[in-house]
Amino acid sequence: MPDGGLFRALVEPSDNMLNFEKVEAKFGPEVRAKFTDIPKGSAVLRFPSANGEMQACTIWIGVNNISMMLNKEEIKSFLFLLS
């Protein structure tokens, strides 16, 4: 998966949610399995920024999807750090 790819997918046109079918279509069955095989509930997603620093954000792993747990200002900050 490209650096920050899952995070970027989560913040595409203000949806802030990816169902597991979208995860598999974008990133393959291995990435989907990483999310469907862990316990449901809150989690921390870690990913590298463009300059290699590790970033993190809080996500919710649901029965059918992955959701962001950030407000718009935090999302804009992460996108800035990733660019």
RATA-V345873 format. One line per field, one symbol per residue. phi: phi as a letter, one per 30 degrees, with the letter a starting at -180 (. if undefined). psi: psi as a letter, one per 20 degrees, with the letter a starting at -180 (. if undefined). Layout:
# RATA-V345873
phi = ???
psi = ???
This chain:
# RATA-V345873
phi = .deieddeddcdfhdhbbddddedddbjdddedecdccddkdacccadddcjddcbbcbcccdbacbdbbcdddddddddddd
psi = pqpjgggghhjqmkgkpprhgggghhirhggghhhiirqqaqrpppqqrhjiqprqqprpoahirpqqlqrhggghgghghh.
